[in-house]
Amino acid sequence: MITKYAHKKLTWIDVENPNPEEVRSLATEYCINPLVANELLSPTLRPKVELHHNLIYLILHFPTFARTPERHNTDQEIDFIIGENFLITTHYKRVDTLYEFSRAFEVNSILDKSNLGDHAGFLFFYLIRQLYKFLEGELDSVTTDLKDIESRIFQGEEKQMVFEISKVNRNLLNFRQATRPHQEVLSSFEVAGKKFFGEDFSYYLHAISGEYYKISNILESNRETLLGLRDTNDALLNTKTNEIMKTLTVMAFVTFPLMLISSIFGMNTKILPIVGMPNDFWVIISGMALATVSMFIFFKHKRWI
């Protein structure tokens, strides 16, 4: 599906899940290289940037986080074709950020109050900045999740937080995997953009890279926080496990003399002392209680409990 937006001399063409006929139409109208046009028909695994005589072709992937357990994290690929006075964006799923940008673009076009610049490079700048703003919002949600995890860890929910920490860690790993190639691609785009739009556009090219580095810094900050929380949670879990093992060990040592005494006096022999005497049962029970108290005193002296 092709949707066109126009503002003064600039045109933005947004294409969702294009078919061969739509791609041929765009290739003919905007003189797109056949190799570039062919790549628009299906998603591409690797981001890249290509400089042609009449346009710049750019591929980037933007991660999204699953908000419900039944959904999975996905990457949204967007292909950008940037000409002198036109910008073509191609994607294969609905991208909410592009939809929001299109509404703002339409309002500005109707009111005719905005100045988007002299060429499509400025249009791309405002669009890519909006996309990175969306990624910043995704990372802000992770920051909120980390604060919630920290609070619940110190409320005694260490066991439940193992899964939550793993889920956030998976989100950050997927996010990092999707955005890591942006650094190299945007560096190449700076070079191509200067050649295509001139040195006057270099400030905006640097600003685009700056938006990426801001996202990268937030990502690394969240990863460091997550690693710290994971270490803290593991330490608390180990402490609880050690306390349980300590308690069980003490109980085993306390019950050992009781079992020993009961086994001795349970032997089928006639030479056992005390047995057969008046109140022999209570004497044996008293001895077992005395042995138990002695074991506790010994453990306290050794500071084992």
C-alpha positions as CSV (number, residue, x, y, z in Angstrom):
1,M,0.0,0.0,0.0
2,I,1.4,3.4,-1.1
3,T,0.6,6.6,0.8
4,K,1.9,9.9,-0.4
5,Y,2.3,13.1,1.7
6,A,3.4,16.4,0.2
7,H,4.6,19.6,1.8
8,K,5.7,22.5,-0.5
9,K,8.2,20.9,-2.8
10,L,9.0,17.9,-0.6
11,T,7.2,14.5,-1.0
12,W,7.1,11.6,1.4
13,I,6.0,8.2,0.1
14,D,5.3,5.6,2.7
15,V,5.0,2.0,1.4
16,E,3.7,-0.9,3.6
17,N,4.3,-4.4,2.4
18,P,4.9,-3.5,-1.2
19,N,4.0,-5.7,-4.1
20,P,5.9,-6.0,-7.4
21,E,3.5,-3.6,-9.3
22,E,3.9,-0.9,-6.6
23,V,7.7,-1.2,-6.7
24,R,7.8,-1.0,-10.5
25,S,5.6,2.1,-10.3
26,L,7.9,3.8,-7.8
27,A,11.0,2.7,-9.6
28,T,9.7,4.3,-12.8
29,E,8.5,7.5,-11.3
30,Y,11.6,8.2,-9.1
31,C,14.3,6.6,-11.3
32,I,15.2,4.0,-8.7
33,N,18.0,1.5,-9.6
34,P,16.5,-1.9,-10.4
35,L,18.8,-3.6,-7.8
36,V,17.5,-1.2,-5.1
37,A,13.9,-1.7,-6.3
38,N,14.2,-5.5,-6.1
39,E,15.4,-5.3,-2.5
40,L,12.2,-3.5,-1.5
41,L,10.1,-6.6,-2.2
42,S,11.3,-8.5,0.9
43,P,13.0,-7.8,4.2
44,T,16.8,-7.7,4.4
45,L,18.7,-9.2,7.3
46,R,21.7,-6.8,7.2
47,P,21.4,-3.0,7.5
48,K,23.4,-1.0,4.9
49,V,23.8,2.3,3.1
50,E,24.3,2.8,-0.6
51,L,25.0,6.1,-2.5
52,H,23.6,6.3,-6.0
53,H,23.8,9.3,-8.4
54,N,20.3,10.4,-7.7
55,L,19.5,8.9,-4.2
56,I,20.8,7.3,-1.0
57,Y,19.5,3.9,-0.1
58,L,19.5,3.1,3.6
59,I,18.3,0.0,5.6
60,L,17.9,0.1,9.4
61,H,16.2,-2.3,11.9
62,F,14.4,-0.9,15.0
63,P,13.6,-3.2,17.9
64,T,10.3,-3.4,19.7
65,F,9.5,-5.0,23.1
66,A,6.7,-7.4,23.6
67,R,4.2,-6.0,26.1
68,T,2.4,-9.3,26.7
69,P,3.8,-12.8,27.5
70,E,2.2,-14.4,24.4
71,R,4.0,-12.0,22.1
72,H,7.7,-12.0,21.2
73,N,10.2,-9.2,20.6
74,T,10.4,-8.3,16.9
75,D,12.6,-6.1,14.8
76,Q,11.0,-3.6,12.4
77,E,12.9,-3.1,9.2
78,I,12.5,0.3,7.4
79,D,14.1,0.9,4.0
80,F,14.8,4.6,3.3
81,I,15.3,6.0,-0.2
82,I,16.3,9.6,0.0
83,G,16.3,11.7,-3.1
84,E,16.7,15.4,-3.6
85,N,13.1,16.3,-3.0
86,F,11.5,13.0,-2.0
87,L,11.7,10.4,0.7
88,I,10.5,6.8,0.3
89,T,10.0,4.6,3.4
90,T,9.3,0.9,3.0
91,H,8.3,-1.4,5.8
92,Y,6.7,-4.8,6.0
93,K,4.6,-4.4,9.2
94,R,2.7,-1.4,10.7
95,V,5.1,1.0,12.3
96,D,3.3,3.2,14.8
97,T,6.0,5.8,14.8
98,L,5.6,6.3,11.1
99,Y,1.9,6.6,11.5
100,E,2.3,9.3,14.2
101,F,4.8,11.1,12.0
102,S,2.4,11.1,9.1
103,R,-0.3,12.7,11.2
104,A,2.1,15.5,12.3
105,F,3.2,15.8,8.7
106,E,-0.3,16.2,7.4
107,V,-1.2,18.8,10.1
108,N,1.9,20.9,9.2
109,S,1.1,20.6,5.5
110,I,-2.4,21.8,6.1
111,L,-1.4,24.7,8.4
112,D,1.6,25.5,6.2
113,K,3.4,26.8,9.3
114,S,6.5,24.5,9.4
115,N,9.7,24.7,7.5
116,L,11.0,21.2,6.8
117,G,14.1,22.4,4.9
118,D,15.2,22.7,1.3
119,H,15.6,19.0,0.5
120,A,14.5,15.5,1.6
121,G,17.6,15.1,3.9
122,F,15.9,17.4,6.4
123,L,12.7,15.3,6.2
124,F,14.8,12.2,6.9
125,F,16.4,13.9,9.8
126,Y,13.1,14.7,11.5
127,L,11.8,11.2,10.8
128,I,14.8,9.3,12.1
129,R,14.9,11.5,15.2
130,Q,11.3,10.5,15.9
131,L,12.2,6.8,15.5
132,Y,15.0,7.2,18.0
133,K,12.7,9.0,20.3
134,F,10.5,5.9,20.2
135,L,13.5,3.7,21.1
136,E,14.3,6.0,24.0
137,G,10.7,5.4,25.2
138,E,11.2,1.7,25.0
139,L,14.4,1.9,27.1
140,D,12.6,4.2,29.6
141,S,10.1,1.3,30.1
142,V,13.0,-1.0,30.8
143,T,14.3,1.5,33.4
144,T,10.9,1.4,35.1
145,D,11.0,-2.4,35.1
146,L,14.5,-2.4,36.7
147,K,13.3,-0.1,39.5
148,D,10.4,-2.4,40.1
149,I,12.7,-5.4,40.2
150,E,15.1,-3.7,42.6
151,S,12.2,-2.9,44.9
152,R,10.9,-6.5,44.8
153,I,14.3,-8.0,45.4
154,F,14.6,-6.2,48.7
155,Q,11.0,-7.2,49.6
156,G,12.1,-10.9,49.7
157,E,10.9,-11.9,46.2
158,E,14.4,-13.0,45.0
159,K,13.1,-16.3,43.6
160,Q,10.4,-14.6,41.5
161,M,12.8,-12.0,40.2
162,V,15.0,-14.6,38.5
163,F,12.5,-14.9,35.7
164,E,11.9,-11.1,35.5
165,I,15.6,-10.4,35.3
166,S,16.0,-13.0,32.6
167,K,13.2,-11.4,30.6
168,V,14.6,-7.9,30.8
169,N,18.1,-9.3,29.9
170,R,16.6,-10.9,26.8
171,N,14.9,-7.6,25.8
172,L,18.2,-5.7,26.2
173,L,20.2,-8.3,24.3
174,N,17.7,-8.2,21.4
175,F,17.7,-4.4,21.5
176,R,21.5,-4.3,21.4
177,Q,21.7,-6.8,18.6
178,A,19.3,-4.8,16.5
179,T,20.8,-1.4,17.1
180,R,24.5,-2.2,17.2
181,P,24.9,-2.0,13.3
182,H,23.4,1.5,13.4
183,Q,26.8,3.0,14.4
184,E,28.6,1.7,11.3
185,V,25.7,2.4,9.0
186,L,25.2,6.0,10.2
187,S,28.9,6.6,9.9
188,S,28.7,5.6,6.3
189,F,25.6,7.7,5.9
190,E,27.4,10.8,7.1
191,V,29.9,10.4,4.3
192,A,27.3,9.7,1.7
193,G,25.1,12.5,3.0
194,K,27.9,15.1,2.7
195,K,28.5,14.1,-0.9
196,F,24.8,14.1,-1.8
197,F,23.5,17.1,0.1
198,G,26.7,19.1,0.6
199,E,28.7,20.2,3.6
200,D,25.9,22.5,4.9
201,F,24.0,19.4,5.9
202,S,26.9,18.0,8.0
203,Y,25.5,19.4,11.3
204,Y,22.3,17.4,10.8
205,L,24.2,14.3,9.9
206,H,26.2,14.5,13.1
207,A,23.0,15.1,15.0
208,I,21.5,11.9,13.7
209,S,24.6,10.0,15.0
210,G,24.2,11.9,18.3
211,E,20.6,10.5,18.6
212,Y,22.0,7.0,18.2
213,Y,24.7,7.5,20.8
214,K,22.2,8.7,23.3
215,I,20.2,5.5,22.8
216,S,23.4,3.5,23.0
217,N,24.4,5.1,26.3
218,I,20.9,4.5,27.9
219,L,21.1,0.9,26.7
220,E,24.5,0.4,28.3
221,S,23.4,2.1,31.5
222,N,20.4,-0.3,31.8
223,R,22.6,-3.3,31.1
224,E,25.0,-2.3,33.9
225,T,22.1,-1.8,36.3
226,L,20.6,-5.2,35.3
227,L,24.0,-6.9,35.9
228,G,24.2,-5.3,39.3
229,L,20.7,-6.4,40.2
230,R,21.3,-9.9,39.0
231,D,24.5,-10.2,41.1
232,T,22.6,-8.8,44.1
233,N,19.7,-11.2,43.6
234,D,22.0,-14.2,43.2
235,A,23.9,-13.2,46.4
236,L,20.6,-13.0,48.3
237,L,19.4,-16.4,46.9
238,N,22.8,-18.0,47.8
239,T,22.5,-16.5,51.3
240,K,19.0,-18.0,51.8
241,T,20.2,-21.3,50.4
242,N,23.1,-21.4,52.8
243,E,20.9,-20.5,55.7
244,I,18.5,-23.4,54.8
245,M,21.5,-25.8,54.5
246,K,22.9,-24.6,57.8
247,T,19.5,-25.2,59.5
248,L,19.2,-28.7,58.0
249,T,22.7,-29.6,59.0
250,V,22.2,-28.4,62.6
251,M,18.9,-30.4,62.8
252,A,20.8,-33.5,61.5
253,F,23.5,-33.2,64.2
254,V,21.0,-32.5,66.9
255,T,18.9,-35.6,66.0
256,F,22.0,-37.8,65.7
257,P,22.6,-38.4,69.5
258,L,18.8,-39.0,69.9
259,M,18.8,-41.6,67.2
260,L,21.9,-43.2,68.7
261,I,20.5,-43.4,72.2
262,S,17.1,-44.7,71.0
263,S,18.9,-47.3,68.9
264,I,21.1,-48.5,71.8
265,F,18.2,-48.9,74.2
266,G,16.1,-50.5,71.5
267,M,18.6,-53.4,71.3
268,N,17.2,-56.8,72.2
269,T,19.6,-57.7,75.0
270,K,19.4,-58.3,78.8
271,I,22.5,-56.3,79.8
272,L,21.3,-52.8,79.1
273,P,21.7,-50.5,82.0
274,I,18.7,-48.5,83.4
275,V,16.2,-50.7,81.5
276,G,14.0,-52.4,84.0
277,M,14.6,-49.9,86.7
278,P,11.8,-47.8,88.1
279,N,11.0,-44.8,85.8
280,D,13.5,-46.1,83.2
281,F,11.5,-44.5,80.4
282,W,11.7,-41.0,81.9
283,V,15.4,-41.4,82.7
284,I,16.1,-42.2,79.1
285,I,14.0,-39.3,77.8
286,S,15.8,-37.0,80.2
287,G,19.1,-38.2,78.9
288,M,18.0,-37.6,75.4
289,A,16.9,-34.0,76.3
290,L,20.2,-33.4,78.1
291,A,22.1,-34.5,75.0
292,T,20.0,-32.2,72.8
293,V,20.6,-29.2,75.1
294,S,24.3,-30.0,75.1
295,M,24.5,-30.0,71.3
296,F,22.7,-26.7,71.2
297,I,25.1,-25.2,73.7
298,F,28.1,-26.6,71.7
299,F,26.8,-25.1,68.5
300,K,26.2,-21.7,70.1
301,H,29.7,-21.8,71.5
302,K,31.1,-22.5,68.1
303,R,28.8,-19.8,66.6
304,W,27.4,-22.2,64.1
305,I,23.8,-21.0,65.0
